Amino acid sequence: MLPYFDGKVPAGFPSPAEDYVEAELDMSEYLVENKAATFMMRVDGYSMKDAGILDGDLLVVDRAAKPVNGSVVVVAVNGGYTVKRLRRGPDCVWLDPANPKYQPLCVSIGEELHVFGVVRHAIHTLR
């Protein structure tokens, strides 16, 4: 449980701050929808930087969520894991990066592909 100040903080001009804590916030209640099917993992690399997912970020991944076109997913492809945006095509499943320095990956029918879970949140630490 963490202290939670009810209200929003403007990202523009300052406003008077609240002098008291309104409630407590359980981060797992905020971040986790399916407790038994949710896990966290750390990101390695910058292929999803334009989606706001950076190297070292902590992902909250829900294995019970149904992946749809456009979902950011953690997938196992031919024995390795990666995080990409899912796009289903007529002849293959595309795994799209969110960084122009990386190429989309087409996983053809017959290749090993397992959607491990849908990314629900990315926790980014400001350094």
N, C-alpha and C positions, 0 to 999 in steps of 0.2 A: 504494500500500500504506500502510495506517495501523496503528499499534499497536493490538492488541486484547487487552483484559483478559478472560480467560476467567472466566465466572461472571456473575451478575446483580447489579445494584445495587438494593437494596430502596427502594421509594418510601415506606416507612413508617419504621421505626426503623433507625438506623444499624447497620452490621455492620463487622467489621474489614476494612480494605482490603487487597487483594493488593499486595505490594511489587515485583512483577515482571510483565513482559509475557509472556503465554502464547504468543502467536502474532502474525502480521500478518494483516490482513483487507484483501482487495482489494475495494473497494466495488463495482466493476463485476461481480464474481462474485456478490456478495450481491444486487445490484439488477437485474441483467440476465439474463434467461433466453434470449432470442433476440437475440444481439448485432447481427446484420445487419438486424433488423426493429425495433430499439428506438431511440427518440430521447427527448430531454428538451425540455420547454417550460415556460414560466413562466405562472402563473395571473394573470389580471387580473379582480378583482372578488370578491364574497362570496356568489355564488349557491350555493356548495357548502360553506359554513362548518359546517353541522351534520354533514357527513361528514368534518370535520377538514381540509378543503382551504380554505386562506385566500389572500387576495390576496398575490401575490409568491412563493407556494410554487413549488417546482420539481417538475414531474410527470415520472415515468418511464413512458413510453407504449410498449406492445408492439403493433406492427401485425400480428404473426403470431397473437396470441391471439384465440380465438373469443369474440366478445361474446355473453353470455347475458342473460336477464332479470335485472336487478339489478346488472349490471356498470356500473362508472363508466367512461365512454367519452369520448373526444374525437371530436366529429362535425363534419362540414361540412354545414350546412343552408342551402340557397339562397345559397351563396357565402360564408357566414361560419362561423367556427369557434366551438365552445362545448364546455364540459365539463359533463356531466350524467349522471344514472343512467338507464340504458336500461330501458324497459318496453314490451314488445310487446303491443298490443291487437288486437282483431279487425278494426278499420277503420283503425288508424293505429299509428305507433310513437310512444310517449310519451317525452319527454326531461324527466325529473323533476329539479328543483333540490333542494338540501338546505338550504333557507332559506325559511321561511314568507312572506317578503317578495316572493318570486318565484313566478310561476305556471308549472305544467307546460306544455310545448309539445307539441301534437299535430301530428305530421308525417304528412299523409294520403298515401295511395297516389297516385303521380304527382308528388308534390313531390320536389325534389332533396334526398336524404339520403345521406351517405356516412360510415360509421363509419371514422374514421381510425385508431383504435387503442384498446386497453383500458388504462386507467390501472392500473399495477401498484404504484406507490409515489408518495407525496406527501412531499417533503422540506420540512419546515417549519423555518424559522429563528426561534428565540426572540429577540425584540427587546427 
